[in-house]
Structure formats: structure tokens, C-alpha cells
Amino acid sequence: MPGDRLRFDAAFGGERLGVEVELDLDETTPVFVISVAAQLAGMHPQTLRQYDRIGLVSPGRTAGRGRRYSARDVAMLREVQRLSQEEGVNLAGIKRILELELENGALREQVGRLRSELEDMHVRLATSRRVFAAGTSGDIVAVRPGQRPDRFPSSSGALVVWRPQR
């Protein structure tokens, strides 16, 4: 849907005009007035107003406070109607179901992000295995896996003699 192209053919002064319009819309863009949304959902506009009042489906608003419904809102209205008519769920139950579905969707997105982040961490860890050890002077040094730090620094010519105490 984003970047969808619509073509309108209109006549002006006896000439046909072909007008192409590129719209940047997605399913959450509020574009439908209440009468169109009601028709798409198979409901009466007053029912949509009631659902808005009780918080079942809250459409976007224009500057003049007019309701504008998105494609997602229309899908939710259809689901409300299905739950009510086919499943016999009351409006309070439907509201709770919709809240839980929204929460579930948010949690699924979060799990997806966390899985992706974990996968990235695994890739980084696999490609950059670093092992740390204490160097001869007591500092921490990075060494290759399976290697040990040099026991005697190559730059020092010092010899350490150890004599056990008696």
C-alpha cells in the first residue's frame, strides 16, 4: 500500500484527462468518513458512533473533529460485528478481546525485535571470539582462543630469580 499509484480518468472541456496520483498510505492512515466506513463494515453510522463512545474502535479525527476511519479500523469493526453476531460476545467482552489482541501484537513485535537482536549478538560473538588473560605485568590482554599470553615480555631482558624462603 505505501507508494500505491491510483489512476483517475476525468473529462474536462471534452478532453479526457489521465491523472496519476501517488499516495503514501498504509492500513493505519485514516481516510474513510463515517458513512463510507459504516458501509464497508456493513453497519449503520450510528453504531460506529456508539462504538467510538464506548472505546471499542477509536477513529482518527480531523481538525474539525470529524471522524476518519482507517482500513485497520474497518477491519476491527468487522471483527466486532463477527464476535457480537456469530460468537454472541457482549460489547465489554469484545473490548477486552480487542485489548488483548493489541497487547499480543505488541508483545509479538517485541519478541521479534529481541530475537533479531539476539541473532545479531550470536553472529557478532561467533565472528569475534575474544579471550582475555592476565599479562605478565598484571594487565588484561586479549589473546587468540587456545593461546596463552607470553610468559616473558619480549622487550624485557630482565631475569627473575625465585628463592624459596626457609
Summary of the structure (lengths in Angstrom):
residues: 166
radius of gyration: 33.2
end to end distance: 86.4
largest distance: 117.2
contacts: 348
relative contact order: 0.07
helix: 42%
strand: 21%
